[in-house]
Amino acid sequence: MAYKHVLATWLGATLGFCIMPLQAADDTAADHSVHQSGNPLPAPGYARPPFHITRNATTGPTGLTPVKVAKFYGIDQIINQGAGQTIAIVDAYDDPNIEADLGTFSKAFSLPVCTSGNGCFKKIYASGSKPSPNAGWALEMALDVEWAHAIAPQAKIILVEAASNSFANLMKAIDVAVKNGASVVSMSFGGSEFSSETSYDYHFNVPNVSFTASSGDSGYGVEYPAASPYVVAVGGTTMNLADATGAYGSETAWSGSGGGQSAYETQPNYQTDIANSNGKRGVPDVAYGADPNIGFAVYDSLKYNGQSGWFQVGGTSAGAPQWAALFAVANSIRASASMTALTLPDADLYPAATTVGNFHDVTSGTNGTCGTLCTTAAGYDYVTGLGSPITNHLMSSLTQ
């Protein structure tokens, strides 16, 4: 195990994200979680995917299913499923098996077939040539693509693969996603903030295109691009299901949820009513399930740390593609009413939070020991933002 840990640490430093070895198959310890928290972020200018896996890979699905998640967040009350919209998933490197894995996932949960053949799925190499495969980023792609499809099963999905995990290449991929007709772009990655980050913000300031990003998985602290005021930053919660159907019980803050005040981004207009803002951009904006112990079922056939199959995955990177799918559904409803697609959804989400019943306000839990900025509270807080969606109510505020 010592050798594996050294190897994993070296790989993480080389590839720009954190890899921790899976437990051995005969390990009988109760906690099989694989955590990235506490490990250093990549060097400035590079990003990692903030996912966590729980237990060893299995031959059948483990963790949350699309039906249960839809029940929990009221998504099952929405008839529209995103028809006519295109969700872009932006990640780094290549997953050569992603289309086949999406097929396995869709079949397991009776979702519509989504392939390049029927025009539902498309993979694009942002640099024009195929990037090298990467097992860690491939697992992230599987999470992103499969769960975007689960939440908005009639939307088209384009996976745009950046040549590497540098922000320069990732931003190029984002531009490619927009040029290829995406109305929503999901970014399940993040890196340390840096003094010149505001120079990248224009990539997200695009009319009629929404951008989501994971807030991070190491607890208190702000990452980019979640810090951009033009991005909907998604924090994390622990979902407590009321029963076996997935009915809503409660949520508490997930301790790994990234959040706080940006060091370089100023307070946007939609956050002017936030207490203790100090004129700084607050992160996150919203929240979603992220605790890997109540994680999402993901199928990945490209071996990650020697294992493939069904993984139970958490982290704030799980919420970014699912919020993106919700915006795709909103855009589909808006299109049917001859309205344009959303631009800067934060401008709609913050006013919507003043209406009781649009969000689950998460008021318990922390992501650190820094006091106010690390503690949940009624209304907005720097751990879970405005809270998680009560989709069947919130959708009205997004489609007016």
ROFIZA-331746 format. One line per 2 residues: number of its first residue (from 1); their letters; for each residue x, y, z of N, C-alpha, C. Coordinates in steps of 0.02 Angstrom, whole numbers. Last residue first. Layout:
# residues N
NUM = A = X:Y:Z:X:Y:Z:X:Y:Z | ...
END
This chain:
# residues 400
400 = QT = -2005:1615:-826:-2050:1673:-833:-2019:1728:-874 | -1928:1509:-790:-1961:1506:-856:-2012:1562:-865
398 = LS = -1880:1508:-664:-1831:1508:-718:-1863:1512:-787 | -1991:1499:-583:-1951:1560:-579:-1900:1565:-636
396 = SM = -2031:1368:-612:-2075:1424:-630:-2037:1490:-631 | -1932:1289:-556:-1936:1294:-629:-1980:1352:-651
394 = LH = -1954:1285:-419:-1903:1330:-445:-1911:1340:-520 | -2049:1181:-408:-2067:1250:-392:-2019:1299:-423
392 = NT = -1984:1067:-449:-2052:1078:-474:-2078:1147:-457 | -1862:1074:-376:-1864:1087:-448:-1934:1103:-473
390 = IP = -1791:1138:-261:-1857:1107:-261:-1881:1118:-332 | -1612:1126:-254:-1673:1143:-290:-1735:1104:-268
388 = SG = -1523:1184:-106:-1533:1137:-161:-1602:1149:-193 | -1451:1347:-67:-1479:1282:-51:-1487:1239:-113
386 = LG = -1378:1458:-90:-1450:1467:-79:-1484:1403:-58 | -1231:1391:-18:-1262:1443:-58:-1335:1454:-40
384 = TV = -1167:1307:68:-1217:1277:23:-1254:1329:-19 | -1068:1392:119:-1057:1321:117:-1103:1287:66
382 = YD = -1101:1522:143:-1042:1509:101:-1022:1435:99 | -1279:1552:126:-1218:1541:165:-1163:1519:118
380 = YG = -1440:1629:121:-1376:1614:89:-1321:1600:140 | -1554:1559:241:-1540:1601:182:-1473:1581:152
378 = AA = -1477:1512:392:-1539:1524:356:-1525:1572:299 | -1317:1430:371:-1362:1476:405:-1426:1483:363
376 = TT = -1163:1340:396:-1226:1352:362:-1270:1398:404 | -997:1400:405:-1055:1373:440:-1119:1389:402
374 = CL = -885:1466:366:-883:1393:362:-947:1360:389 | -900:1598:392:-891:1579:322:-891:1503:313
372 = TG = -907:1599:535:-965:1616:493:-958:1590:422 | -778:1484:569:-832:1525:594:-887:1537:543
370 = CT = -686:1396:520:-670:1467:515:-726:1512:539 | -678:1259:504:-680:1286:572:-666:1361:574
368 = GN = -783:1178:380:-719:1198:410:-729:1226:479 | -908:1166:332:-854:1141:289:-786:1162:315
366 = TG = -1055:1107:424:-1000:1154:411:-953:1124:359 | -1229:1096:473:-1167:1071:445:-1117:1127:431
364 = ST = -1389:1161:424:-1347:1124:471:-1285:1098:436 | -1473:1216:331:-1455:1257:390:-1416:1218:442
362 = VD = -1525:1239:171:-1484:1194:212:-1455:1234:270 | -1676:1254:100:-1626:1295:135:-1588:1250:184
360 = HF = -1724:1205:-49:-1714:1176:16:-1659:1216:50 | -1814:1329:-143:-1751:1296:-124:-1760:1260:-57
358 = NG = -1944:1372:-160:-1902:1361:-220:-1838:1323:-205 | -2007:1396:-41:-2028:1338:-79:-1989:1325:-142
356 = VT = -2023:1571:-34:-2020:1508:3:-2045:1451:-41 | -1929:1680:-125:-1994:1647:-123:-1988:1579:-88
354 = TA = -1799:1712:-130:-1840:1751:-84:-1910:1724:-79 | -1745:1639:-232:-1735:1614:-164:-1775:1653:-112
352 = AP = -1763:1715:-345:-1808:1658:-334:-1803:1632:-262 | -1656:1805:-340:-1725:1828:-326:-1773:1771:-311
350 = YL = -1556:1703:-370:-1556:1740:-307:-1623:1772:-292 | -1589:1653:-500:-1590:1610:-441:-1594:1649:-376
348 = DA = -1572:1754:-594:-1640:1728:-581:-1643:1689:-516 | -1438:1775:-593:-1481:1835:-589:-1554:1816:-578
346 = DP = -1388:1650:-617:-1384:1677:-549:-1430:1737:-540 | -1395:1629:-756:-1450:1606:-713:-1448:1632:-642
344 = LT = -1344:1702:-881:-1327:1714:-811:-1384:1694:-764 | -1479:1674:-984:-1413:1706:-981:-1400:1723:-908
342 = LA = -1583:1548:-1055:-1558:1585:-997:-1489:1615:-1010 | -1651:1574:-1220:-1619:1533:-1168:-1592:1578:-1113
340 = TM = -1803:1667:-1254:-1733:1651:-1265:-1706:1607:-1208 | -1968:1605:-1288:-1922:1644:-1248:-1851:1623:-1264
338 = SA = -2076:1532:-1337:-2043:1582:-1380:-1999:1630:-1340 | -2111:1428:-1259:-2149:1490:-1248:-2118:1548:-1287
336 = SA = -2019:1335:-1290:-2088:1320:-1309:-2133:1380:-1300 | -1908:1393:-1230:-1912:1391:-1302:-1983:1378:-1326
334 = RI = -1935:1368:-1094:-1933:1436:-1119:-1941:1439:-1195 | -1920:1230:-1092:-1985:1259:-1076:-1990:1330:-1103
332 = SN = -1784:1226:-1123:-1832:1193:-1167:-1902:1220:-1155 | -1730:1292:-1014:-1723:1322:-1080:-1772:1290:-1130
330 = AV = -1758:1200:-913:-1787:1267:-910:-1785:1300:-979 | -1677:1095:-957:-1750:1086:-953:-1785:1153:-952
328 = AF = -1554:1157:-940:-1575:1136:-1007:-1650:1124:-1009 | -1551:1173:-803:-1555:1233:-845:-1575:1215:-916
326 = LA = -1539:1038:-769:-1599:1075:-748:-1607:1139:-789 | -1412:1012:-820:-1470:978:-850:-1535:1014:-831
324 = AW = -1337:1087:-731:-1336:1105:-802:-1396:1074:-837 | -1360:1014:-616:-1387:1081:-620:-1388:1104:-693
322 = QP = -1285:904:-660:-1356:896:-647:-1392:964:-643 | -1154:947:-674:-1191:925:-733:-1265:918:-722
320 = AG = -1133:988:-533:-1126:1034:-589:-1163:1010:-651 | -1141:879:-443:-1195:928:-447:-1193:972:-508
318 = AS = -1024:808:-452:-1087:773:-469:-1143:823:-479 | -925:888:-406:-927:878:-478:-989:840:-499
316 = TG = -926:879:-271:-967:932:-301:-969:927:-377 | -945:703:-229:-905:763:-242:-949:816:-274
314 = GV = -964:530:-278:-988:593:-250:-940:649:-266 | -1009:370:-338:-969:430:-345:-1003:490:-313
312 = QF = -983:206:-353:-1027:252:-317:-987:316:-307 | -965:116:-508:-937:153:-452:-992:193:-417
310 = WG = -960:-27:-603:-1003:22:-571:-970:51:-509 | -810:-43:-696:-878:-66:-683:-919:-10:-652
308 = SQ = -641:-72:-641:-690:-45:-687:-758:-74:-670 | -477:-45:-573:-545:-69:-568:-590:-35:-619
306 = GN = -351:13:-574:-356:-59:-582:-427:-87:-580 | -375:150:-564:-337:115:-512:-349:40:-513
304 = YK = -496:122:-677:-472:174:-632:-440:140:-572 | -519:65:-841:-497:49:-773:-468:109:-736
302 = LS = -665:104:-916:-594:117:-921:-565:111:-851 | -798:90:-890:-762:30:-909:-688:40:-918
300 = DY = -911:148:-777:-848:167:-811:-808:105:-825 | -1062:212:-717:-1029:155:-750:-968:180:-789
298 = VA = -1122:262:-560:-1088:282:-621:-1054:220:-651 | -1235:319:-440:-1213:261:-478:-1184:283:-545
296 = FG = -1184:436:-317:-1221:422:-377:-1192:361:-413 | -1181:418:-134:-1160:441:-200:-1203:416:-256
294 = IN = -1169:431:2:-1236:427:-27:-1228:448:-99 | -1036:444:18:-1068:389:54:-1141:381:35
292 = PD = -1004:561:-47:-993:497:-82:-1024:437:-46 | -1106:700:-53:-1075:653:-7:-1066:585:-41
290 = AG = -1181:779:-137:-1110:769:-153:-1076:718:-108 | -1329:859:-197:-1298:803:-163:-1226:792:-185
288 = YA = -1307:1037:-206:-1335:974:-233:-1300:918:-194 | -1328:1218:-210:-1300:1155:-185:-1336:1096:-217
286 = VD = -1271:1382:-264:-1322:1332:-250:-1288:1268:-226 | -1156:1461:-260:-1221:1492:-270:-1277:1446:-248
284 = PV = -1023:1444:-134:-1057:1431:-197:-1120:1472:-204 | -950:1606:-143:-955:1540:-174:-976:1491:-119
282 = GR = -957:1781:-173:-967:1725:-130:-977:1661:-169 | -848:1912:-210:-890:1860:-238:-895:1802:-190
280 = KG = -844:2050:-94:-813:1995:-131:-865:1946:-157 | -883:2148:-4:-873:2167:-73:-842:2113:-117
278 = NS = -910:2086:115:-847:2123:109:-830:2142:37 | -1019:2011:157:-989:1997:92:-921:2030:83
276 = NA = -1106:2005:267:-1034:1993:276:-997:1980:211 | -1254:1952:178:-1221:1980:237:-1147:1962:238
274 = ID = -1312:1993:17:-1279:1943:60:-1243:1977:118 | -1361:2079:-75:-1398:2073:-12:-1367:2022:36
272 = TQ = -1284:2069:-190:-1278:2129:-149:-1314:2124:-82 | -1277:1971:-285:-1260:1953:-216:-1257:2013:-169
270 = YN = -1301:2022:-410:-1351:1976:-383:-1336:1954:-311 | -1186:2097:-438:-1247:2131:-418:-1298:2084:-386
268 = PQ = -1038:2019:-364:-1084:2034:-420:-1149:2065:-394 | -891:2070:-286:-960:2050:-275:-1005:2068:-334
266 = TE = -742:2021:-377:-783:2067:-337:-856:2043:-334 | -613:1904:-364:-675:1923:-397:-717:1967:-351
264 = YA = -506:1869:-281:-494:1913:-338:-557:1938:-373 | -538:1782:-181:-483:1829:-167:-476:1881:-222
262 = SQ = -707:1747:-134:-653:1748:-184:-600:1800:-165 | -755:1663:11:-755:1726:-26:-694:1728:-72
260 = GG = -830:1499:12:-797:1555:44:-802:1618:2 | -809:1324:-32:-846:1386:-23:-805:1438:13
258 = GS = -837:1151:-63:-796:1210:-69:-838:1273:-61 | -884:1020:42:-909:1072:-3:-864:1134:-4
256 = GS = -850:923:132:-803:937:78:-824:993:32 | -958:906:216:-898:938:243:-848:956:189
254 = WA = -1116:951:160:-1062:902:154:-997:937:174 | -1250:1006:261:-1191:1023:221:-1143:965:219
252 = TE = -1397:905:247:-1348:941:286:-1289:958:241 | -1569:881:213:-1500:887:190:-1459:925:241
250 = SG = -1707:763:217:-1673:824:238:-1605:826:204 | -1803:692:129:-1802:691:202:-1772:755:228
248 = YA = -1894:659:-17:-1851:705:19:-1859:698:95 | -1894:491:-79:-1929:551:-55:-1884:594:-12
246 = GT = -1845:373:-126:-1805:433:-137:-1838:496:-115 | -1905:256:-93:-1922:284:-158:-1879:344:-176
244 = AD = -1869:224:37:-1836:188:-17:-1852:216:-86 | -1866:385:122:-1887:315:114:-1852:285:53
242 = AL = -1799:503:137:-1850:487:186:-1871:414:182 | -1623:528:124:-1685:506:94:-1735:484:147
240 = NM = -1519:653:137:-1550:605:183:-1619:586:155 | -1370:705:64:-1441:692:54:-1465:639:103
238 = TT = -1258:825:101:-1272:755:115:-1347:746:111 | -1201:939:-28:-1238:921:32:-1235:845:43
236 = GG = -1098:1067:-106:-1119:999:-92:-1156:989:-27 | -1110:1194:-238:-1082:1164:-179:-1113:1096:-164
234 = VA = -1081:1266:-390:-1122:1215:-357:-1084:1184:-299 | -1098:1422:-467:-1054:1378:-428:-1096:1331:-386
232 = VV = -1127:1480:-618:-1166:1455:-561:-1122:1403:-526 | -1032:1618:-678:-1040:1545:-671:-1085:1530:-612
230 = YP = -992:1745:-678:-1034:1725:-734:-1050:1651:-733 | -901:1767:-578:-970:1791:-566:-1018:1772:-622
228 = SA = -795:1631:-537:-816:1680:-587:-888:1702:-575 | -771:1528:-449:-769:1596:-423:-792:1648:-474
226 = AP = -767:1412:-523:-827:1424:-482:-829:1497:-458 | -652:1380:-597:-694:1436:-618:-756:1450:-577
224 = YE = -570:1410:-443:-589:1437:-507:-600:1379:-555 | -617:1398:-269:-581:1376:-328:-608:1413:-390
222 = VG = -597:1433:-97:-629:1449:-160:-585:1427:-218 | -635:1355:59:-587:1378:10:-621:1386:-57
220 = YG = -682:1218:158:-675:1291:153:-619:1311:105 | -672:1064:65:-700:1106:118:-687:1180:105
218 = SD = -628:1008:-50:-582:1008:6:-607:1052:63 | -692:1012:-171:-705:954:-128:-662:952:-66
216 = GS = -782:1132:-273:-723:1103:-242:-741:1050:-191 | -890:1176:-346:-858:1225:-301:-795:1198:-268
214 = SA = -915:1153:-521:-910:1124:-454:-870:1171:-410 | -1015:1257:-625:-950:1232:-605:-953:1204:-535
212 = TF = -1107:1306:-772:-1105:1281:-704:-1035:1254:-689 | -1176:1428:-877:-1116:1391:-858:-1122:1369:-786
210 = SV = -1283:1462:-1018:-1272:1456:-946:-1212:1413:-931 | -1316:1577:-1146:-1280:1516:-1127:-1268:1518:-1051
208 = NP = -1367:1699:-1183:-1408:1639:-1194:-1370:1574:-1184 | -1210:1778:-1207:-1283:1782:-1207:-1315:1715:-1222
206 = VN = -1077:1747:-1100:-1103:1734:-1167:-1179:1737:-1165 | -958:1742:-1009:-1005:1797:-1017:-1033:1796:-1088
204 = FH = -859:1651:-1002:-924:1631:-974:-977:1686:-982 | -748:1711:-1053:-768:1648:-1084:-838:1627:-1061
202 = YD = -719:1815:-969:-758:1830:-1030:-782:1766:-1065 | -635:1770:-868:-707:1772:-856:-748:1783:-919
200 = YS = -499:1774:-880:-533:1717:-911:-609:1723:-908 | -459:1879:-805:-448:1885:-877:-480:1827:-915
198 = TE = -474:1840:-675:-527:1882:-704:-520:1890:-780 | -355:1775:-643:-413:1735:-663:-468:1777:-695
196 = SS = -234:1824:-602:-256:1844:-668:-320:1808:-690 | -210:1767:-476:-220:1839:-481:-247:1862:-549
194 = FE = -307:1621:-443:-244:1653:-462:-259:1725:-482 | -370:1478:-351:-378:1545:-379:-309:1574:-395
192 = SG = -341:1308:-398:-329:1364:-353:-344:1430:-389 | -474:1231:-494:-405:1238:-472:-399:1298:-426
190 = GF = -593:1112:-556:-573:1174:-523:-500:1172:-504 | -736:1039:-638:-665:1042:-623:-650:1108:-588
188 = SM = -853:1019:-722:-840:984:-659:-765:981:-645 | -947:1118:-805:-875:1115:-792:-863:1083:-723
186 = SV = -1066:1127:-933:-1050:1102:-866:-974:1093:-860 | -1164:1240:-1018:-1098:1210:-1016:-1082:1191:-944
184 = VS = -1303:1261:-1125:-1279:1252:-1056:-1211:1217:-1060 | -1317:1268:-1257:-1352:1320:-1219:-1334:1317:-1145
182 = AG = -1201:1238:-1386:-1223:1222:-1318:-1261:1282:-1288 | -1151:1254:-1518:-1222:1261:-1504:-1246:1244:-1435
180 = NK = -1018:1258:-1541:-1055:1200:-1566:-1127:1198:-1541 | -971:1367:-1475:-974:1371:-1549:-1014:1313:-1579
178 = VA = -969:1316:-1345:-1016:1369:-1363:-1026:1372:-1438 | -864:1223:-1357:-931:1201:-1337:-984:1252:-1358
176 = VD = -757:1306:-1386:-779:1258:-1437:-850:1234:-1421 | -745:1371:-1264:-762:1410:-1324:-788:1364:-1380
174 = IA = -705:1262:-1187:-768:1297:-1172:-791:1337:-1232 | -581:1233:-1243:-635:1184:-1249:-703:1216:-1235
172 = KM = -511:1345:-1202:-520:1332:-1273:-577:1284:-1285 | -513:1320:-1066:-550:1377:-1092:-560:1371:-1167
170 = LN = -428:1208:-1062:-497:1201:-1041:-540:1259:-1067 | -305:1263:-1103:-339:1213:-1145:-412:1204:-1126
168 = AF = -285:1353:-996:-282:1377:-1065:-318:1328:-1112 | -287:1273:-884:-343:1318:-896:-343:1344:-967
166 = SN = -239:1103:-915:-221:1174:-907:-282:1217:-919 | -263:970:-938:-299:1001:-884:-276:1072:-869
164 = SA = -275:952:-1120:-244:939:-1055:-285:974:-1001 | -363:964:-1224:-300:928:-1236:-265:911:-1171
162 = AE = -535:933:-1182:-477:977:-1187:-414:936:-1194 | -676:875:-1259:-617:854:-1223:-559:902:-1236
160 = VL = -843:890:-1242:-785:924:-1272:-724:909:-1229 | -984:808:-1279:-927:804:-1234:-868:836:-1270
158 = II = -1149:854:-1294:-1084:854:-1327:-1030:854:-1273 | -1311:793:-1296:-1250:802:-1256:-1190:803:-1302
156 = KA = -1482:844:-1304:-1422:819:-1336:-1362:834:-1291 | -1618:796:-1197:-1570:845:-1221:-1512:810:-1257
154 = QP = -1694:700:-1141:-1709:716:-1210:-1662:770:-1238 | -1655:686:-1006:-1643:631:-1053:-1659:645:-1126
152 = AI = -1592:762:-891:-1624:791:-951:-1618:741:-1008 | -1543:671:-797:-1587:726:-774:-1623:759:-832
150 = AH = -1465:580:-870:-1516:555:-824:-1566:610:-805 | -1375:661:-937:-1425:624:-976:-1482:600:-931
148 = AW = -1299:700:-829:-1332:751:-869:-1388:719:-909 | -1251:574:-793:-1301:606:-751:-1332:668:-783
146 = EV = -1164:540:-898:-1218:495:-880:-1272:531:-839 | -1072:648:-902:-1114:632:-960:-1175:591:-939
144 = DL = -1014:646:-770:-1045:705:-800:-1094:688:-855 | -966:513:-750:-1012:545:-703:-1050:601:-737
142 = AM = -879:505:-860:-934:458:-854:-987:486:-807 | -788:606:-830:-830:612:-889:-890:566:-885
140 = EL = -729:550:-715:-766:613:-710:-812:621:-770 | -667:443:-774:-719:430:-725:-761:493:-715
138 = AW = -576:515:-853:-626:474:-885:-683:457:-837 | -490:571:-761:-535:615:-796:-590:576:-831
136 = GA = -427:448:-725:-461:491:-676:-511:537:-708 | -372:397:-845:-423:360:-808:-461:403:-758
134 = NP = -352:463:-1001:-335:475:-931:-390:445:-888 | -281:462:-1167:-330:439:-1117:-305:454:-1046
132 = SP = -235:612:-1255:-216:548:-1225:-269:527:-1174 | -348:683:-1378:-302:686:-1321:-284:616:-1297
130 = KS = -355:693:-1553:-376:654:-1495:-326:661:-1437 | -364:860:-1619:-336:792:-1618:-353:759:-1552
128 = GS = -428:979:-1596:-430:951:-1664:-401:881:-1669 | -441:1024:-1471:-379:1042:-1505:-378:1018:-1577
126 = AY = -561:967:-1431:-555:1040:-1435:-494:1062:-1475 | -649:843:-1501:-582:856:-1476:-568:931:-1486
124 = IK = -810:790:-1455:-770:838:-1494:-702:846:-1461 | -943:679:-1471:-880:694:-1437:-838:737:-1483
122 = KF = -1118:673:-1449:-1062:690:-1493:-1000:705:-1450 | -1284:607:-1448:-1218:615:-1416:-1164:631:-1469
120 = CG = -1396:605:-1530:-1403:629:-1461:-1335:645:-1430 | -1391:548:-1655:-1382:620:-1650:-1388:648:-1580
118 = NG = -1389:414:-1667:-1455:446:-1668:-1452:521:-1658 | -1249:393:-1665:-1289:370:-1720:-1357:403:-1725
116 = ST = -1204:432:-1544:-1185:474:-1601:-1227:455:-1662 | -1340:407:-1427:-1280:387:-1463:-1263:438:-1517
114 = CV = -1443:358:-1311:-1410:422:-1329:-1343:405:-1361 | -1601:294:-1273:-1536:281:-1305:-1507:349:-1326
112 = PL = -1679:343:-1119:-1676:341:-1192:-1606:329:-1218 | -1663:227:-980:-1661:294:-1008:-1659:290:-1084
110 = SF = -1659:116:-894:-1715:125:-941:-1720:196:-966 | -1544:94:-823:-1596:135:-791:-1653:153:-838
108 = AK = -1465:15:-905:-1476:-6:-836:-1534:31:-803 | -1459:92:-1022:-1495:28:-1022:-1512:7:-951
106 = SF = -1377:197:-979:-1446:210:-1002:-1488:147:-1000 | -1257:129:-950:-1292:167:-898:-1366:176:-917
104 = TG = -1223:82:-1077:-1233:35:-1021:-1274:68:-966 | -1209:204:-1146:-1259:155:-1167:-1275:105:-1112
102 = LD = -1103:260:-1081:-1167:294:-1077:-1223:246:-1097 | -1007:169:-1126:-1024:171:-1055:-1090:206:-1043
100 = AE = -1000:203:-1261:-1022:136:-1242:-1044:134:-1169 | -949:333:-1247:-1014:322:-1280:-1042:253:-1262
98 = IN = -824:316:-1177:-879:353:-1148:-947:338:-1181 | -703:259:-1203:-760:214:-1194:-824:250:-1176
96 = PD = -598:349:-1206:-615:314:-1268:-678:272:-1264 | -584:498:-1144:-615:436:-1122:-637:398:-1184
94 = DY = -447:611:-1133:-495:572:-1172:-522:512:-1133 | -425:780:-1066:-400:716:-1090:-456:676:-1123
92 = AD = -552:863:-968:-485:859:-997:-468:787:-1016 | -717:927:-1008:-669:893:-965:-602:889:-1002
90 = VI = -877:986:-1023:-807:1002:-1037:-763:968:-985 | -1026:955:-1098:-984:933:-1042:-912:947:-1062
88 = AI = -1166:1044:-1150:-1096:1029:-1162:-1062:1009:-1096 | -1326:1009:-1203:-1284:1017:-1144:-1213:999:-1163
86 = TQ = -1450:1078:-1300:-1385:1044:-1302:-1345:1061:-1240 | -1627:1054:-1329:-1570:1087:-1299:-1507:1045:-1304
84 = GA = -1734:980:-1375:-1713:1039:-1414:-1653:1075:-1387 | -1793:928:-1216:-1793:921:-1289:-1774:986:-1323
82 = GQ = -1799:920:-1077:-1743:953:-1109:-1740:948:-1184 | -1914:864:-1028:-1851:828:-1015:-1793:857:-1056
80 = NI = -2067:910:-948:-2015:925:-997:-1950:891:-978 | -2133:880:-828:-2144:839:-888:-2088:849:-939
78 = IQ = -2085:868:-663:-2078:908:-724:-2086:863:-785 | -2080:786:-557:-2142:824:-565:-2141:867:-628
76 = DI = -1954:738:-545:-2004:693:-573:-2072:727:-584 | -1887:831:-475:-1878:832:-547:-1930:788:-581
74 = GY = -1884:836:-338:-1944:858:-372:-1939:862:-447 | -1773:780:-277:-1770:851:-294:-1831:876:-333
72 = FK = -1813:646:-257:-1786:686:-202:-1790:760:-216 | -1848:599:-384:-1898:603:-331:-1875:651:-277
70 = AV = -1724:602:-448:-1780:641:-475:-1835:650:-423 | -1656:510:-368:-1634:580:-369:-1690:625:-396
68 = KV = -1727:393:-399:-1725:418:-330:-1704:492:-328 | -1704:379:-537:-1773:384:-511:-1773:414:-441
66 = PT = -1563:367:-548:-1598:426:-575:-1669:434:-548 | -1497:309:-388:-1521:298:-456:-1555:361:-482
64 = LG = -1355:303:-280:-1418:334:-301:-1433:320:-374 | -1273:142:-258:-1282:214:-248:-1349:238:-275
62 = TP = -1227:30:-388:-1233:45:-317:-1240:120:-310 | -1258:-85:-521:-1261:-17:-494:-1265:-16:-418
60 = GT = -1138:-223:-532:-1205:-194:-539:-1207:-126:-505 | -1010:-255:-504:-1036:-276:-570:-1106:-249:-583
58 = TA = -909:-122:-430:-953:-181:-428:-978:-198:-498 | -763:-52:-354:-809:-58:-410:-848:-123:-406
56 = NR = -764:-23:-175:-734:-49:-236:-786:-50:-292 | -812:133:-93:-810:60:-103:-774:41:-168
54 = TI = -835:285:-173:-846:246:-112:-849:173:-129 | -746:427:-236:-780:363:-245:-783:326:-179
52 = HF = -761:597:-282:-742:548:-232:-778:483:-247 | -701:732:-385:-746:677:-370:-717:633:-315
50 = PP = -656:864:-452:-667:850:-381:-719:795:-368 | -528:863:-568:-599:847:-560:-612:828:-488
48 = RA = -417:1006:-576:-430:935:-562:-505:924:-559 | -313:1120:-671:-374:1101:-636:-376:1026:-623
46 = YG = -194:1256:-676:-215:1188:-692:-275:1169:-648 | -154:1376:-627:-162:1371:-700:-184:1303:-723
44 = PA = -50:1319:-496:-92:1372:-524:-94:1367:-600 | -45:1139:-480:-11:1203:-484:-58:1255:-514
42 = PL = -185:1057:-399:-132:1063:-449:-99:1132:-446 | -201:1049:-218:-227:1062:-285:-170:1063:-335
40 = PN = -152:920:-103:-141:985:-136:-175:990:-203 | -275:841:-1:-219:836:-47:-212:902:-84
38 = GS = -391:866:67:-329:871:104:-268:864:60 | -493:753:-24:-487:810:21:-420:808:58
36 = QH = -510:639:-92:-460:684:-120:-447:742:-72 | -541:473:-35:-548:545:-27:-492:582:-62
34 = VS = -637:339:-45:-575:364:-74:-581:439:-75 | -706:229:77:-708:292:39:-639:310:13
32 = HD = -731:119:149:-694:109:87:-692:172:45 | -744:74:309:-743:134:268:-699:123:207
30 = AA = -727:-53:364:-794:-28:352:-794:31:305 | -610:-172:296:-624:-111:336:-692:-83:316
28 = TD = -569:-279:224:-634:-284:257:-649:-224:300 | -496:-304:73:-495:-259:130:-564:-259:162
26 = DA = -486:-373:-42:-497:-412:18:-495:-370:81 | -459:-277:-139:-522:-313:-142:-537:-351:-78
24 = AQ = -391:-126:-68:-383:-192:-97:-448:-230:-93 | -456:35:-104:-442:-17:-57:-432:-83:-94
22 = LP = -377:139:-228:-434:104:-202:-411:52:-150 | -269:281:-204:-279:211:-222:-342:183:-191
20 = MI = -308:440:-269:-293:400:-210:-310:328:-226 | -259:578:-361:-280:508:-364:-261:475:-298
18 = CF = -291:741:-409:-273:697:-354:-301:627:-364 | -212:815:-553:-269:803:-510:-249:749:-460
16 = GL = -100:829:-636:-136:889:-616:-200:876:-578 | -12:733:-675:-70:743:-717:-113:801:-695
14 = TA = 89:739:-577:106:741:-648:47:761:-690 | 24:729:-456:64:789:-469:79:796:-543
12 = GL = -37:604:-473:-78:664:-463:-39:726:-478 | 74:520:-484:29:528:-541:-13:590:-535
10 = WT = 126:532:-353:166:554:-411:121:565:-472 | 20:477:-280:40:547:-268:80:573:-327
8 = AL = 21:346:-328:-38:388:-338:-21:461:-330 | 147:303:-284:132:305:-355:74:351:-370
6 = VH = 128:310:-146:180:352:-177:166:359:-252 | 27:214:-133:15:283:-113:65:330:-145
4 = KY = 90:99:-176:33:124:-214:20:197:-197 | 186:84:-74:208:96:-143:152:126:-184
2 = AM = 101:60:33:144:119:34:168:136:-36 | 41:-60:0:0:0:0:43:63:0
END
